[in-house]
Amino acid sequence: MAKLRKAVAYRKVERPYTRKSKYTKKNYVRAVPQNLIVKYDMGNLQKKFQYTIVVNSKDAIQVRHNAIEAARKTANRVLEKKAGKSGFMLKIRIYPHHILRENPLASGAGADRMSTGMKKSFGKPIGLAAQIKPGQTLFEVNVDKTFLLTGKTAAKRIAAKMPCRCQILVNDNKIKASA
């Protein structure tokens, strides 16, 4: 099984020189890796909730798709256990467009026969990443007052899974009660 390379190798935001197009001649990258994120919107999507908890990034960074999926899974699990399937709405607000590449260089005996060095060094696609700016919203959790603490817990779990410093903000939606 292929080993996942450390995320520190792909933290720096770089120029996205990895164009994918439906026209073959305009494609720089031949193969695009499979996106691991299963769902972007979870919970009750129609209901208007009282509170919105937002997870923002404090850093400019690239976040890989497997980190986004791990954060989604942990938050969704907490929210579904405590609030049920219809007591919340969780939304992923970023999308991994950037294709990460790797030019593997072999070292040791026989390396001169396998590797090409910097000749043809564009690299093979190994994953996807979302390029994040400081202050950008990563996730959004919508809950009512009864599950506000659960929503905050889910937001803290999301922040723990992200490879950057995160800021958690709670916004009151001021829903007018129908009389």
Summary of the structure (lengths in Angstrom):
residues: 179
radius of gyration: 20.1
end to end distance: 60.7
largest distance: 79.7
contacts: 490
relative contact order: 0.27
helix: 26%
strand: 26%
